Amino acid sequence: MPASDALLGIYASSIFIYRTTGEAAKVQDCFALADGDHLIRRPVTSQPRGVLVFGDPKECQPMRERFDEIWESSVPAVSANATGL
């Protein structure tokens, strides 16, 4: 069994897979939020440069708000289980 299937089996209730729609699907930047204090962000997907933020909730807040906006305009995609992927 691949490691991804094992993780999915353990954490399926914590994994959500959504598809962005509308204007949110056209964004050019990418980012990952670890929590309210840590993130990694690449302003333009085609550029290798990025920003890594450690322990700075003030810096992370705008990206958290952006994530919430994108999430609200997204729709559920596949189910987060081995058969859904």
C-alpha positions in Angstrom: 0.0 0.0 0.0 1.5 3.4 -1.0 2.2 5.8 1.9 -0.4 8.3 0.6 -3.1 5.6 0.9 -2.0 4.8 4.4 -2.1 8.5 5.5 -5.5 8.9 3.8 -6.8 5.9 5.6 -5.7 7.3 9.0 -6.7 11.0 8.4 -9.6 10.8 5.9 -11.9 12.6 8.3 -9.4 15.5 8.4 -8.7 15.9 4.7 -10.9 18.0 2.4 -10.4 18.3 -1.3 -12.1 21.3 -2.9 -12.1 22.7 -6.5 -11.8 26.4 -6.9 -14.4 28.1 -9.2 -14.9 31.6 -10.6 -12.3 34.2 -10.1 -10.5 32.2 -7.4 -9.5 29.6 -10.1 -7.6 32.3 -12.0 -5.1 33.3 -9.2 -1.4 33.2 -10.0 0.1 32.9 -6.5 0.3 29.8 -4.4 0.6 29.4 -0.6 0.3 26.9 2.2 -0.8 27.8 5.7 0.5 25.6 8.5 -1.5 27.5 11.2 -2.1 31.1 12.2 1.6 31.8 12.7 3.4 30.0 9.8 3.1 30.0 6.0 5.0 29.6 2.8 4.0 31.7 -0.2 5.2 32.1 -3.8 3.7 35.3 -5.3 3.8 34.0 -8.9 3.7 30.2 -9.6 6.1 30.5 -12.5 8.8 32.2 -10.3 11.0 30.1 -8.0 11.2 32.8 -5.4 9.0 32.7 -2.3 8.6 33.7 1.3 8.7 31.5 4.4 7.1 33.0 7.5 7.8 31.6 11.0 5.9 32.7 14.1 4.4 35.9 12.7 0.6 36.0 13.1 0.4 39.6 11.8 2.1 38.6 8.6 -0.1 35.4 8.2 -3.4 37.1 8.8 -3.9 38.5 5.2 -3.1 35.1 3.7 -5.5 33.4 6.2 -8.3 35.8 5.0 -7.4 35.1 1.4 -7.6 31.4 2.0 -11.0 31.8 3.6 -12.3 33.8 0.6 -11.0 31.1 -1.8 -12.4 28.3 0.3 -15.9 30.0 0.4 -15.9 30.2 -3.4 -14.8 26.5 -3.8 -16.9 23.4 -4.1 -16.3 19.9 -2.9 -14.4 17.8 -5.5 -13.6 14.2 -4.8 -14.0 12.4 -1.5 -10.9 12.1 0.7 -10.6 8.3 0.7 -8.6 5.8 -1.2 -11.5 5.1 -3.6 -12.3 8.8 -4.2 -8.7 9.6 -5.3 
